[in-house]
Amino acid sequence: MINYEAFFSRAAGHMKASAIRKMGGVAAQGRDIVSFAPGFPAPDTFPWQDFQEIAHELLSGRDGSVLQYGPTRGYRPLVETIADVMARRDAPTSPDRLLVTTGSQQGLDLVARVLLDPHDVILVELPTYTGAISAFRSVQADLVGVRQDADGVDLDELDEVYDRLQREGRRARLLYLVPNFQNPTGLLISRTKRTALLDWAERRDVLLVEDDPYRDLYFEDSASEADVRPIRADDRSGRVVYLSSFSKTLAPGYRVAWIDAPPPIAAKLEIAKQASDLCTGELDQRIVYEACRRGILDRQAPLLRAYYRHKRDVMVAALAREFGGDVTWPEPRGGFFLWASIPSPVDTGAMVARAIEHGVVYVAGQAIPIGWPPASPGRLPPDA
Ligand SMILES: Cc1ncc(COP(=O)(O)O)c(C=O)c1O
């Protein structure tokens, strides 16, 4: 028997399977189970008919480039379409800043590889997106969490954590944020806090990594376009690396997303992507491009807002009915996530096993590796 452990790199030693993906696997095992575990879009919202027509047209032609390797930066008409999308988000950009990625997950991986060395510090919201934890850990960066208020990262604590690190002789280089309907808490960073965070990053000379896959999914009863304005829209000095995705608005199966970054960073990301996959799937990019060109993306957005808002209402009503006043949660104003706090001594991890017996799966906070609220600001445990 070969001892494969002895062959693994040090970096591989730090890799841990995501608890959320494991929970997703429970749902995929063919059992009739209601899964609240992964942030999967609802398949009944996918524009199946449109995708069929587009794929049929693309594959019926003789245009060999549809199935060919493409440029690493992305299919040029799609890159231009993304520039239009960015302009509509009040963040005008240009092709030298843009890179199409194979999902935002690849974007996070590339950002980690280009901007972080082992033991560099990246500040993250507590709790934060598990996929980002995986990407940053895979380059052996040290993640340091900052508690969130109802309207996002606690600015005082952000300062305290930064100062404490400095006293220890360490400098935080990046701050990773999901300002719109954060995964996993559903929180929305307020407009004033966005401005304050950009100022803070300027003062402290930190780069912001703004991960924004959910912004189109604001619920119109409690949020608007103005509330989801990217931090990037007010970035005058090139502090923000911005990521967004078509996964939550068209379909995640295409794996088409993008990064908008200052040109020197974008150029490095392009080289890192060449090592990773040469280019994002050309057929996928063409389908997404056509879906944008034919107005399908614009048509989907309001439908999705209404659809997920209804789901939010059903969930909130069920929680209020079943748990009464013991359980609290910030009411989601968009996106997929609701984060409920259950008073101790209830073990929410142990509850999952019972929930699965009853045909329901969810993610317990302890699986995300970060307490809520944390006893004290701090580093995430190394093996979390
Ligand atoms: C905050 C956040 N960032 C990135 C991603 C990855 O998205 P993509 O499908 O574009 O890789 C997700 C997916 O759940 C997410 O919630």
The ligand as an SDF file (V2000), in Angstrom:
LIG
                    3D

 16 16  0  0  0  0  0  0  0  0999 V2000
  -20.2280   34.7810   -2.1320 C   0  0  0  0  0  0  0  0  0  0  0  0
  -19.9860   33.8300   -3.2470 C   0  0  0  0  0  0  0  0  0  0  0  0
  -18.9430   34.0250   -4.0480 N   0  0  0  0  0  0  0  0  0  0  0  0
  -18.6940   33.2170   -5.0840 C   0  0  0  0  0  0  0  0  0  0  0  0
  -19.5040   32.1340   -5.3490 C   0  0  0  0  0  0  0  0  0  0  0  0
  -19.1450   31.2390   -6.5040 C   0  0  0  0  0  0  0  0  0  0  0  0
  -19.9670   31.4870   -7.5940 O   0  0  0  0  0  0  0  0  0  0  0  0
  -19.6600   30.9100   -9.0330 P   0  0  0  0  0  0  0  0  0  0  0  0
  -20.7710   29.9680   -9.3550 O   0  0  0  0  0  0  0  0  0  0  0  0
  -19.6460   32.0890   -9.9490 O   0  0  0  0  0  0  0  0  0  0  0  0
  -18.3460   30.2090   -8.9830 O   0  0  0  0  0  0  0  0  0  0  0  0
  -20.6130   31.8760   -4.5380 C   0  0  0  0  0  0  0  0  0  0  0  0
  -21.4750   30.6990   -4.7820 C   0  0  0  0  0  0  0  0  0  0  0  0
  -22.2570   30.2890   -3.9790 O   0  0  0  0  0  0  0  0  0  0  0  0
  -20.8630   32.7600   -3.4720 C   0  0  0  0  0  0  0  0  0  0  0  0
  -21.9080   32.5780   -2.6450 O   0  0  0  0  0  0  0  0  0  0  0  0
  1  2  1  0
  2  3  1  0
  2 15  2  0
  3  4  2  0
  4  5  1  0
  5  6  1  0
  5 12  2  0
  6  7  1  0
  7  8  1  0
  8  9  2  0
  8 10  1  0
  8 11  1  0
 12 13  1  0
 12 15  1  0
 13 14  2  0
 15 16  1  0
M  END
$$$$
